[in-house]
Amino acid sequence: MKCALAEKGCGGCENLHRMYGDLLTEKQETFRRLFPECETIVGAENPCYYRNKVLRTFANGRESLFAGFYRGGTHQILSVKRCLLENKRLGQIADIAVSLLAEMQLSAYREDFGRGILRHMQLRIAPRSGQVLVTIITGGESFPGGAEFAQKLMGKCPEVSGVTHCVNERRTNAVMGFKHKVLAGRDEIWDTLCGLKVCLTSRAFYQINSPQAEKMYRRAVEWAELTKEDHVLDAYCGVGLIGQIAAGEAGRVTGVEIVKPSVECAQKSARVNCIKNIDFICADAPKALEGGKVKPTVILVDPPRAGCDKKFLEAAVHAAPRSIVYISCNPETLRRDVDYLEKHGYVLERVQPYDLFPYTPHTEAVALLRKNKK
């Protein structure tokens, strides 16, 4: 495929001009350097237009406001109208939103001077329902005409369920700030994954490739071989979907997540799905195992790219579940954490990579570790 953005220096993805099968083979070989015993990588049926979340950064052009991506290795913003990896409708809504904001003559925020208003725009779609959330991130409290903008956008794009305003006053690479309010509609959409309803807000974590995530989550629960005698700990649980899938097989599930908006989504989803054998704790993952509060027979864990907290791994080894199923978005930290668990009584039985991010260097994986009975 040809991408006009790649020719202009976009650093968002790589190798769109190459055959997808060849790229999968390379990812498999790269992953096997760390895990020689791994199973065959699971590729995407549709490697394009898979991203269910879109981020744009605002910039001031000579004639008007525009939004796009950073050029590779620079702080320059490249204007983006269409990306071959993003959900098509999100790209269209982003263009409409930028046009409306440009008509309001609002300026982009300049971090170097601490002036301007608009920093970023995030759009999220629930692929099954088609519902969309739009969030405008500003560099300060001021967003003149924000409510009017939200109403106009929802009028032009009926699938937009809510428009929110997030304030990020920090001089940082972090996109989201801590202050958040709804401008129109509500900060909530609903998707369906693995047959379960999933509540999403603008700040909750959700995998950006829903079809691939569904395959990966089903495999993780399958490998856990759960029974009604099991108490499962779903660590770093996000919106709680993996734990809710496991609840259909296990006797009890406890989810732990430090991000409050994600916990709130998980609790709402469990109620709507009528799952009564699951609880969620808003806390750092190691605290769920402190003092024997939770005594899991199986641990499902899905940490961020940095991998598991060392304290969590220590607590997990002390809890001695019969199995640990580890979902990873970073093969290097997965290797590090598997090495630790293998030194402390666990055996890596299976590991399978998944391509959740086609045409990028990133690879996810599911790993199964069992307690050594010797």
N, C-alpha and C positions, 0 to 999 in steps of 0.2 A: 504494500500500500504506500501511496505517496502522501506525505503530510506537509502542508505549507509551513506549519509552525516549526518543524524540525529544520527546514532550510533557513529559517530566520534565527536559529540559535536557541530554541526552546530546550530546556533541560529536563522536561517532565517525563519523558520515556525514551526508549532506545530501540533501534533496529526495526522500526515499522516497515522498512523496505525488505526485510528478510522473511523467509518462510517460518510460520509459527512452529511447525514441527521441529525444525532445526534448533530453534531457541529453546524448546522444551528439552531436547537432547542435551544441550549445553548446561541447562539448569540441573538436570539429572546428574551429569558428570561432576559438576561443581559440588553438589550436595553429597555425592558419594566420596568425595575426598575427606569429608568429615564423618560420614556414616557409610562405610563400605557395604554394610549389610542391608541398606535401605531398599524398600520396594519401589516399584515403578511410579514415577511422578504422575499425578492425576492432572491432566490438562483441562483447560476450559473449552466447553463446546462452542462458546461465542467469545473469542478473545478481544472483541472490540465493544465499545459502548457499555462497559460493565460497571463503571464507577457510579454508585448511588449517592455519592456526596461530592460536591464541587466547591472549590475555593477560588475566588478571584481577589487580586490585590489592586487597589485603585491607584491611579496616577493622573497627573495633570498634563494633558496634551497641549499643543500649540493652539488648537481651536476649541477643544472640549475635554471634559473628563472622559477617561476610558478605564478599562480594567482588564487584567490578564495575569500572566505568569511571569516569574523572574526568568530572564535569560540565563542559560547555564553558566554558573560560576561568577555571576554579577548581581548587582542590585538594581539593574535596569528592568523595567516592566515591559513585557511584550504583549501587545493587544491581542486578545483571544476572542474569536467569534464562535469557533467550533473546534472541539477536541475529539479525536477518534476513540479515546478511551472513556469519555464521559457519557452518561445517559443523555440522549439527544434532547429530550424535553427540558432537562435542566439547563442545557446550553442556551436554548431559546428563551427560557424565562430569565436567565442571567442577562442576556442582551436587552430584553425589555426593561429590566430593572435599571441597568446602566443608563439607558436612554432617558428614563424618567428622572433619575438623579441628575443627569447632565442638564435637563430642562430646568431643574431647580437651581442651577448654577452653584452647586456645592463643590468645594475643592477637596482634593485628596490630602490626607494627612502626611506631612513631611516629618519623619522621625528625627532627621538631623537638625531641624529648626524647631520642632515641637509645635508646629502650626498646621492648620487645616483641619478637616473634619473626618473624612471617610478613609478608613484603613483597609478593611477587607469586607467581602461578602461571602457567606456560606449558604449553600443550597443543599438540601437533603430530600431525597424522594424515597417513599416506600414502594418498591417496584410492583408488588402485587396489588396494592390499592390505588397507586398513582398519586397519593397525597404528597404534598410538598411543603417543606418549611424553608423560609428564607430569613437569614439573620444578617443584619448590617452591623459591622463592628466599627466604632468610631474611636478617635484618639482622645475624646473628652466627653463630658456630659451632654454637650450641645449637639442636637440633631434637628435643626429647624425644618419644619414641614414633614417630620418623620411620620406622623400619624396619617397625614394626607397622602404621602408616598405609599404607605402600606395599603390604604384603601384603593388607590388607583391600581396598584399592582395586582391586588386580589380581584379587582374588577376585570382586568385584562387577562388574567390567568386564573380561571375558576378552580383549578386543582390546588392552588396555594391555600392551605388550611390556616396558616398563620405567618405573620411577619414580626420578628422580634428585633430589639435593639440591645446590643452588647457594648459596654464601655471598657476599653483597654487603654489605660493611661500609662502603662509601663513602656519603657524603651527596651523592648525585648522582641525576640523572634516568635514568642508565643502569640497565637492568633486571638484566642478568646481572653476576655477579661473576667472580672468577678462580679460586675454589676450587670444585671440583665432585666429587661422588662418587655412585655408584649405590647406591640403597637396596634395590631389588629388580629382578629381571630384568636388562636390559642397556640401555645408552644407544645403541640402534641400531634403526632400522626401515628397511624397503626399499620404495621406490615404483617405478613404471614410467612413463617418460615418453619419447615419441618412440621407442618400441620398445626402450629401454635400461633396465636396472636401475639404480636410484639409491639409494645409501646415504645415510642421514640420521641426524644426531645432534641433540641438543637445542641445540647451539651453532652448527651449520652453517647457512649461508644457503641458502634455497630460496624460489623465488617462491611467493607465497601463493595465486595463482590458477592452478592447474595446467593446465586446458584452454587458457587464453589464452597461458600461457607456451609451451606446445607449439607453437601457431601461430607465435608470435614467433620462437622458436628455429629452426624449420624455414625460415622466411623469411630469417633472417640467413644461414644456411649456403647457401641457394639463391642469394642475391644475391652471395655470395663467389665463385661459379663456380670451384670448386676442381678441380684435377687432381692426379694422382699426382706431379707435379713440384713441388707446393707444400709449403712448410714454414709452418705456421700457428702464430701466437702467440695463445693464448687468455688475454687479460689480465684481471685481477680475476675469475678463473674460478670462484670459489665451489666448488661440489661437482663441477665439471668436466664438466657435461653438454653444454654447447655444444661444447667441444673434442672430446668423444667422438663427437658427431654428425658433426663435421667430419672426424674421423679415418676415417670410412667413405669419404670422397672424396679426402682429401689424402694425400700421401706421409708427412708427419711433422707432429705437433702437439706443442707445448709449452704447458702451462698454468702460469700463475703466480698465486699467491694468498697473501696475508700471514697469513690466519687458519688456524692449524695444524689445528684440527678439520675444517675444510672440505677441506683438502688430504688429510687421512687418508681422508675419505669418498670423494674423487675417486679416490685410488689403489685403494681397495677395489672401487669400482664398475668401474674399468677392468679389474681382474683378473677379476671375475665376468663382465663382458661380453666377455672374451677379446680386448681391444683392445691390441695390442702396439706400435703405432706412435705412442704418446702417452706423454709424461713430464710430471711435475708438480714445480714448484719452489715451496717455501715461502719467499716473499720479497716485498718491496715491488715493485710492478709495474715501476718504472724499472730496477731492478737486473737484470731479465731481459735487457735490451738493452745493458747496460754492456759495453764492451770487445768488442762483437761476439759475445758468448756465444751469442746466438740471432740468426739472420739470416732473419727471416720474409719471405716473399713476400706474405703476407696477414696482417692483424691483425684479430682479433675482440676487441672490448673491451666490457665490461659493468660500468662503475664504479658506486659509490654515488651518492647524490643530489648530493653536492658536485662530481661530475664527475671528469674525469681530472686526475691530478697534473700540474702544469706540466712537471716534469722528464720525466714519461713522454711527454707530447706532443712535447717537444723530441727525446727519444730516438727516438720513432716516426718523426718527420720525417727524422732522420738515417739511420734504417734504410731508409727509402724503399721500403716495400712497394708493390706495384701497387694494392692495395685496402685500405681500412680500413672494417670494418663495425662500427658503433657502436650498441650497445643502451643506451638511456637511460631512467631513471625520473624525469628532471627536464628538461623542455623548455628552461628558461632556461640551465642549464649545458650542455646539448647545443648550443644556439645559440652560446654562448661558445666552446666547444671546436671546433665546426665553423668558426667565423670564423677561429680560429687556424690550423687546417689549411688553409683556403682561402688564407690569406695566405702559406702555405709550400708551395705547389705541388700542392694537392689540389682536386678539383672535386666538389661535392655533386651526385650524380646522382639519387638517389631517397631519399625519407624517408616513412615510413608510421607513423602513430600507432596505438596499441593501447589499448583500455580494459581494463586489468588490475584496476582498482579501481572497479567500478561504484558509483554513488551517492556517490562521493567526488570531490574536485577533481583528483585525480592522473591523469596520463596517461603511459604508456610509449611508446617509439618505436624503430624501427630505421632507421638512416641508412646509406647507401652512399656512400663517397667513393673516387674513383679518382685515381691519380697523373696529373697533367697532363703529357702527352707533349710539349708545346711547349717 
